[in-house]
């Protein structure tokens, strides 16, 4: 969504030779057409202690297997993941199309069907995951290699953020009642188990690393509910 006074440059149309267009850009920038040899991959160290968005991201970066597919719908838990995955094994990255809340679990399911030889990790916010919870049943029914990490902050945090951006008071009792996932609290372990997906709850970074390591080495779907503080 660029301002109207910004010049737009079309590199290639739908029927153009995209490879030649990119080569022309490289020549114009005096850049190499082929990437330099990459240094040997060094995995990120495992985190320890308190479980928050930073240690959650570090755990994913540490444990992610080669050529995995990451489907990111972590919402407000995702920013820490972007930098952390720069130190992760080579992987594919899928993210939201616009603001499609609930896209994460179905897209992770589709990725596993399309690429049965690759591990899929769904990085999923707890609030938006409720929109398409039935995808877990499909993963169990089809025995798909999807490991879902639920970023459990017990709130529709992204809606609270948007209300603040709109100038509303997100601290009022009525707003909290509509945007906090409490009274009763969600139990993702029971929800996943009811869909046929093995699940565990973790409350510290060490337990998360262990749970992810086990889930990503076993066949079939798994879910890890990460309680964030």
Secondary structure, DSSP 8 states (H G I E B T S, - for coil): ---TTS-------TTS-HHHHHHHHHHHTT--SS--------------SB-SHHHHHHHHHHH--TTEEEEEE-GGG-HHHHHHGGGS-SEEEE--STT-TTHHHHHHHHHHHH-TTS-EEEEEEHHHHGGGTTHHHHHHHHT--EEEEEEE-SB-HHHHHHHHHTT--TTSHHHHHHHB-TTTT--HHHHHHHTT-EEEEE-BHHHHHHHHHHHHHSSS-EEEEEE--
